Amino acid sequence: MTDYTTVSIPKDLADRVEDTIEGTSFSSTSDLVRFLLRSIVIQHQKQGKLTDAEFDEITDQLEELGYLE
């Protein structure tokens, strides 16, 4: 069995994420967050370190989704 932890985000951000994932394959905010974090971790592990450009791209994507302001 997998252990879980809780990550808190502001309610207005959660609402914006719900709007963003509507019509996608993500069924919840948690699904999207898991996907994003796995993607970042996998990319980091494959390359050993993110380049500044890769970090900026990920940051831009997270800002567009409302995770960063």
Secondary structure, DSSP 8 states (H G I E B T S, - for coil): ----------HHHHHHHHHHHTTSS--SHHHHHHHHHHHHHHHHHHHSS--HHHHHHHHHHHHHTTS--
